[in-house]
Amino acid sequence: MAAGAPVVSVTETTGEISELELAGGKVASAVYTGPYNGMPGAWNEFMKAILAQGEKTVEPCWEEYLVDPSNEPGDTK
């Protein structure tokens, strides 16, 4: 797992924290609204849509959560 935040300059890191720089370029985005257990299917559809447009993905990809899934009602399995 990684957490990130924009920074102005690089600082010294320790063994528990490492630096990761994301390359600039095009970004695709989508907002999924639905039960947590529907996220894998939504992610797969998102990736298929990107490929269908002749684009490619570059690792690492990232996700942002607008709400904590553990605080949402419904099936979280």
C-alpha positions as a LaTeX table, in Angstrom:
\begin{tabular}{lrrr}
\hline
Residue & $x$ (\AA) & $y$ (\AA) & $z$ (\AA) \\
\hline
Met1 & 0.00 & 0.00 & 0.00 \\
Ala2 & 1.18 & 3.50 & $-0.69$ \\
Ala3 & $-0.12$ & 6.86 & 0.36 \\
Gly4 & 0.85 & 10.02 & $-1.42$ \\
Ala5 & 0.88 & 13.77 & $-1.28$ \\
Pro6 & 2.34 & 16.37 & $-3.62$ \\
Val7 & 5.63 & 17.82 & $-2.40$ \\
Val8 & 7.71 & 20.80 & $-3.45$ \\
Ser9 & 11.10 & 19.21 & $-2.78$ \\
Val10 & 12.43 & 15.78 & $-1.92$ \\
Thr11 & 13.31 & 15.12 & 1.69 \\
Glu12 & 15.39 & 12.38 & 3.25 \\
Thr13 & 13.49 & 9.12 & 3.75 \\
Thr14 & 13.85 & 6.27 & 6.24 \\
Gly15 & 13.54 & 2.51 & 5.88 \\
Glu16 & 9.80 & 2.65 & 6.50 \\
Ile17 & 9.15 & 5.45 & 4.02 \\
Ser18 & 10.36 & 5.51 & 0.46 \\
Glu19 & 10.10 & 8.03 & $-2.33$ \\
Leu20 & 8.00 & 7.31 & $-5.44$ \\
Glu21 & 7.68 & 9.78 & $-8.28$ \\
Leu22 & 4.82 & 9.46 & $-10.75$ \\
Ala23 & 5.61 & 10.42 & $-14.32$ \\
Gly24 & 3.60 & 13.19 & $-15.94$ \\
Gly25 & 1.31 & 12.53 & $-18.89$ \\
Lys26 & $-2.28$ & 11.78 & $-19.80$ \\
Val27 & $-4.59$ & 10.68 & $-17.02$ \\
Ala28 & $-7.85$ & 8.76 & $-17.27$ \\
Ser29 & $-10.34$ & 9.05 & $-14.45$ \\
Ala30 & $-13.68$ & 7.62 & $-13.47$ \\
Val31 & $-15.93$ & 7.82 & $-10.44$ \\
Tyr32 & $-17.54$ & 4.60 & $-9.27$ \\
Thr33 & $-20.67$ & 4.83 & $-7.12$ \\
Gly34 & $-21.96$ & 1.59 & $-5.74$ \\
Pro35 & $-21.25$ & $-1.22$ & $-3.31$ \\
Tyr36 & $-17.65$ & $-1.94$ & $-2.42$ \\
Asn37 & $-17.88$ & $-5.46$ & $-3.86$ \\
Gly38 & $-18.68$ & $-3.97$ & $-7.28$ \\
Met39 & $-15.32$ & $-2.19$ & $-7.52$ \\
Pro40 & $-13.37$ & $-5.01$ & $-9.22$ \\
Gly41 & $-15.90$ & $-5.17$ & $-12.06$ \\
Ala42 & $-15.94$ & $-1.39$ & $-12.41$ \\
Trp43 & $-12.13$ & $-1.32$ & $-12.49$ \\
Asn44 & $-12.09$ & $-3.98$ & $-15.23$ \\
Glu45 & $-14.60$ & $-2.03$ & $-17.32$ \\
Phe46 & $-12.55$ & 1.13 & $-16.86$ \\
Met47 & $-9.39$ & $-0.62$ & $-18.08$ \\
Lys48 & $-11.23$ & $-2.09$ & $-21.08$ \\
Ala49 & $-12.52$ & 1.39 & $-22.02$ \\
Ile50 & $-8.98$ & 2.80 & $-21.92$ \\
Leu51 & $-7.66$ & 0.01 & $-24.15$ \\
Ala52 & $-10.63$ & 0.34 & $-26.54$ \\
Gln53 & $-9.59$ & 3.94 & $-27.16$ \\
Gly54 & $-6.12$ & 2.78 & $-28.19$ \\
Glu55 & $-4.48$ & 4.03 & $-25.01$ \\
Lys56 & $-2.27$ & 2.09 & $-22.63$ \\
Thr57 & $-1.78$ & 2.17 & $-18.89$ \\
Val58 & 1.46 & 2.63 & $-16.99$ \\
Glu59 & 2.10 & 1.39 & $-13.48$ \\
Pro60 & 1.56 & 2.43 & $-10.82$ \\
Cys61 & $-2.15$ & 3.19 & $-11.10$ \\
Trp62 & $-3.87$ & 4.79 & $-8.14$ \\
Glu63 & $-7.29$ & 4.96 & $-6.55$ \\
Glu64 & $-8.81$ & 7.67 & $-4.40$ \\
Tyr65 & $-11.68$ & 6.92 & $-2.05$ \\
Leu66 & $-14.28$ & 9.57 & $-1.37$ \\
Val67 & $-15.65$ & 7.60 & 1.58 \\
Asp68 & $-14.29$ & 4.86 & 3.83 \\
Pro69 & $-15.81$ & 1.59 & 2.54 \\
Ser70 & $-15.97$ & 0.22 & 6.08 \\
Asn71 & $-18.37$ & 3.04 & 7.00 \\
Glu72 & $-20.76$ & 2.36 & 4.13 \\
Pro73 & $-23.83$ & 0.13 & 4.47 \\
Gly74 & $-24.17$ & $-2.98$ & 2.36 \\
Asp75 & $-22.07$ & $-5.98$ & 1.44 \\
Thr76 & $-18.33$ & $-5.28$ & 1.82 \\
Lys77 & $-17.17$ & $-8.84$ & 1.05 \\
\hline
\end{tabular}
